[in-house]
Amino acid sequence: MTKIVSVHSFRGGTGKSNLIANLGAVLARQGQRVGIVDTDIQSPGIHIIFGLDEEKINRSLNDYLWGRCAIKEAIYDVSNVLKAENETGMADGSLYLIPSSIKANEISRILREGYDVSRLNEGFEDFIRYLKLDYLLIDTHPGLNEETLLSIAISDILVVIMRPDRQDFQGTAVTVDVARKLQVSQMLLVVNKVLPAFDFDSLQKQIETLYNTPVAGIVPLSEEIVQLASSDIFCLRHCDRPFSQTVKKIAAHICSNQEEVIIGGDVYTIDRPTGISC
């Protein structure tokens, strides 16, 4: 059964798209069939990380939403990024991307006219069926709007990304509250761009206490990530770095097998983490 994972942040600039690209690649390297949809239609960009040339994007999510094509025509196989430099064959898994258009006139039309959000949900379902996906990762638009609420509502797992910043703390509180009202099955927090000087254990305890939500990973601020400038999948090139190790930890949380146990008459959900390697 497909797991739908929405990755969201209340504010922009949290490194959401970069984290999703790396997370998708790590999952696919484990032999999973992974699909990614860029629903950040107002400010798309995840296709750049996969090396997908804008001029070669003939169809996008925008075309599907406006009835110009079927969803399968907007899917791009980006599994080539999974190939390690010292490998001659391809990895066992597959990675697919539905990008949003980067064209100014397409973006302005979305802002001006909007689109039928229910069609977006149909597209997710068709994408899953067409390629028999194990995981569907949804790159959401920052903040809360109609399509974001839809993505959150249909998710098996909601991953909320934040930075150790007061504005992010406040915005994350709003997101967590909304997710609970939408009865999301599982919610995980990820703290990104944390200075190495921070006490990570103390920060994790503070955030888990504040939001009553588990922290799947604290991602250290990395100069190497900045230097890469969204030109590649970091985890596949630098498997041993702290960033890569944290992404694998987050992937293990997502892959975990949940089991309900009864303790003292109360029902608890226990995660059985799955090992993730390079």
Stockholm file with secondary structure:
# STOCKHOLM 1.0

chainA/1-278         MTKIVSVHSFRGGTGKSNLIANLGAVLARQGQRVGIVDTDIQSPGIHIIFGLDEEKINRSLNDYLWGRCAIKEAIYDVSNVLKAENETGMADGSLYLIPSSIKANEISRILREGYDVSRLNEGFEDFIRYLKLDYLLIDTHPGLNEETLLSIAISDILVVIMRPDRQDFQGTAVTVDVARKLQVSQMLLVVNKVLPAFDFDSLQKQIETLYNTPVAGIVPLSEEIVQLASSDIFCLRHCDRPFSQTVKKIAAHICSNQEEVIIGGDVYTIDRPTGISC
#=GR chainA/1-278 SS CCEEEEEECSSSCSCHHHHHHHHHHHHHHTTCEEEEEECCTTSCCHHHHTTCCGGGCCSCHHHHHTTSSCGGGGCEECGGGGCCTTCSSCCSSEEEEECCCCCHHHHHHHHHHCCCHHHHHHHHHHHHHHHTCSEEEEECCSSCCHHHHHHHHTCSEEEEEECSSHHHHHHHHHHHHHHHHTTCSEEEEEEEEECTTSCHHHHHHHHHHHHTSCEEEEEECCHHHHHHTTSSCHHHHCTTSHHHHHHHHHHHHHHCEEEEEEETTEEEEEEECCCCCC
#=GC SS_cons         CCEEEEEECSSSCSCHHHHHHHHHHHHHHTTCEEEEEECCTTSCCHHHHTTCCGGGCCSCHHHHHTTSSCGGGGCEECGGGGCCTTCSSCCSSEEEEECCCCCHHHHHHHHHHCCCHHHHHHHHHHHHHHHTCSEEEEECCSSCCHHHHHHHHTCSEEEEEECSSHHHHHHHHHHHHHHHHTTCSEEEEEEEEECTTSCHHHHHHHHHHHHTSCEEEEEECCHHHHHHTTSSCHHHHCTTSHHHHHHHHHHHHHHCEEEEEEETTEEEEEEECCCCCC
//
